[in-house]
Amino acid sequence: MKYSIVLPAYNEQKRIGIFLEELILFCRKKLKDFEIIIVNDGSTDNTLDVLKKYRKKIKIISYSINKGKGYAVKTGMLAAKGDKIVFLDSDGAYPPENILKIFSALENYDVAAGTKRSKDSRWYSSEPFLRKLMSFVYNAFIIMLFRERIWDAGCGIKGFRKNAARYLASNLISAGWTFDVELMVRAYRKKYKIKRIPVSLYSVKGSKLKIVDPLKMTLNIIKLKYLLDIKNGRI
């Protein structure tokens, strides 16, 4: 199989059906040889019931306890059979058109990381100023801490060649929101060829982030730095 598309999903009953209709139609027209894997990360609403309506068109991985977005992405990436693997958010923030740009970059690169902070990125709806400011501070902190060029690590769409996906997912220790940072830090330290891809996106309502999450993420990033440095003999 040539292409795998992985979507982590947690309490997305209102949005995932609409996005799946668009995604399936797009993939049939543009990709042909593909699979779509949805990882239901312990949703407590009717997300799984919505997914079951598409069971002949997608692969569903589901478990009853919420384990975090990082765990869901890891599970989907390890289950993927494609030579090129991409994961993206299931809320429809990133239109399917981005997938082609990611897969095209993987012809020459091991990792293709979407970025919404490039001058060539395109926002179809405005991003709240506070969220933009928090993102800037968060990214500056990550670069300062890890000393790697991993700007906009939290962008919700990334692609990998199969070997890179297997290595990165197998070694992933972050189960929650900080998994994106870990993926990129590990990719840079592994000396993978990485390409940043400007993406188009919508600013969607209903974010899963809570008001205390930035503090938790900062603490988890510091913890991640410590754990990765120990493993690599930097401490």
Secondary structure, DSSP 8 states (H G I E B T S, - for coil): --EEEEEEESS-TTTHHHHHHHHHHHHHHHTSSEEEEEEEES-SSSHHHHHHTTTTTSEEEEESS---HHHHHHHHHHH---SEEEEE-TTSSS-THHHHHHHHHTTT-SEEEEESSSTT-EESS---HHHHHHHHHHHHHHHHHH-S--TTTT-SEEEEEHHHHHHHHHH----STTHHHHHHHHHHHTT--EEEEE-EE---S--S--TTHHHHHHHHHHHHHHHHHHHTT--
